[in-house]
Amino acid sequence: MKNIIKPLRERQKISQRELAVMCDVSRQTINAIENNKYDPSLQLAFDIAEHLNSRIDEVFINERKDGN
């Protein structure tokens, strides 16, 4: 699942560490999610979107097009 966390975060001048604190996770977790190395739990995805003042479907892009 791709995401646009980094540009949203940078536009709001929020560091990875600050977003991590807001979401109660490590900075490394935010970094891994931004780099598409880790898919967040549904709750964490909602928390990230909320703290970035965005809808979850704006932040996370489902690449599966085949419907499976």
ZIPECOR-V465477 format. One record per backbone hydrogen bond with DSSP energy under -0.5 kcal/mol. NH is the residue of the N-H (numbers start at 1). CO is the residue of the C=O. If there is no record, write none. Layout:
BEGIN
((NH CO) (NH CO))
END
This chain:
BEGIN
((2 61) (4 59) (8 4) (9 5) (10 6) (11 7) (12 8) (13 10) (14 9) (19 15) (20 16) (21 17) (22 18) (23 19) (24 20) (24 21) (25 20) (30 26) (31 27) (32 28) (33 29) (34 30) (35 31) (36 33) (37 32) (38 32) (40 38) (45 41) (46 42) (47 43) (48 44) (49 45) (50 46) (51 47) (52 48) (53 50) (54 49) (58 55) (59 55) (60 56) (61 2) (62 60) (63 61) (65 63))
END
